[in-house]
Amino acid sequence: MTKHSRHERERRAADSERMKEVQSAWYGSLPAATAEAFTREVEAARARGPLPPPPDMAPGTLPNPPRPGREPKPPKNEQRSRRSY
């Protein structure tokens, strides 16, 4: 666990308090119907919970495709016979 100085803890607490004030002022400035709809959406999102973890992928599989022009080369076929000198 990281230790923070007293000044840092006080600054973080002041920031949290200020964010609560801004949030309540913003919420108070909304029309009643909009605020109610927003509250319902937030409650529905919290009820859903976090997203499930992504499925396990095969070892060595990149999660995203390569950039255009950076695709890996296909393996060489050794069908042609080599010349003997």
C-alpha positions in Angstrom: 0.0 0.0 0.0 1.3 3.4 -0.9 1.7 6.0 1.8 0.8 9.6 1.1 1.8 12.7 2.9 -0.7 14.6 5.0 -0.8 17.3 2.4 -1.6 14.8 -0.4 -4.4 13.2 1.7 -5.9 16.6 2.4 -5.7 17.6 -1.2 -7.4 14.4 -2.3 -10.2 14.9 0.3 -10.7 18.5 -0.9 -10.8 17.3 -4.5 -13.4 14.6 -3.6 -15.5 17.2 -1.8 -15.3 19.6 -4.7 -16.4 16.9 -7.1 -19.4 16.1 -5.0 -20.4 19.8 -5.0 -20.0 20.0 -8.8 -22.0 16.8 -9.3 -24.8 18.0 -7.0 -24.9 21.4 -8.8 -25.0 19.7 -12.2 -27.7 17.3 -11.1 -29.8 20.2 -9.7 -29.6 22.1 -13.0 -31.2 19.2 -14.9 -35.0 19.2 -15.5 -36.8 16.8 -13.3 -37.7 14.4 -16.1 -34.2 14.2 -17.4 -32.7 13.7 -13.9 -35.2 10.9 -13.2 -34.3 9.2 -16.6 -30.6 9.6 -15.8 -31.1 8.0 -12.4 -32.9 5.0 -13.9 -30.2 4.5 -16.4 -27.5 4.6 -13.8 -29.4 2.2 -11.6 -29.8 -0.2 -14.5 -26.1 0.0 -15.4 -25.1 -0.7 -11.7 -27.6 -3.7 -11.6 -26.0 -5.2 -14.7 -22.6 -5.3 -13.0 -19.2 -5.4 -14.6 -18.6 -7.0 -18.0 -17.5 -10.6 -18.0 -13.8 -11.2 -18.7 -12.8 -11.7 -22.4 -12.4 -15.3 -23.5 -9.1 -16.9 -23.2 -7.1 -16.8 -26.4 -4.6 -19.3 -27.8 -1.0 -18.6 -26.8 0.7 -16.2 -29.1 -2.5 -14.9 -30.5 -2.6 -11.1 -30.7 -5.8 -9.5 -29.6 -5.9 -7.1 -32.5 -5.2 -7.6 -36.3 -2.0 -6.3 -37.8 -2.0 -2.8 -39.3 -2.7 -2.6 -43.1 0.5 -3.4 -45.0 2.0 -5.2 -42.0 0.4 -8.6 -42.5 2.7 -11.5 -42.0 4.1 -13.2 -45.1 2.6 -16.6 -46.0 5.0 -19.5 -45.5 7.1 -20.5 -48.5 6.3 -23.6 -50.4 9.3 -25.6 -51.4 7.7 -27.1 -54.5 10.3 -25.8 -56.9 13.4 -27.9 -57.0 16.7 -26.3 -56.3 19.3 -26.1 -59.0 22.4 -28.1 -58.4 25.6 -26.4 -59.6 
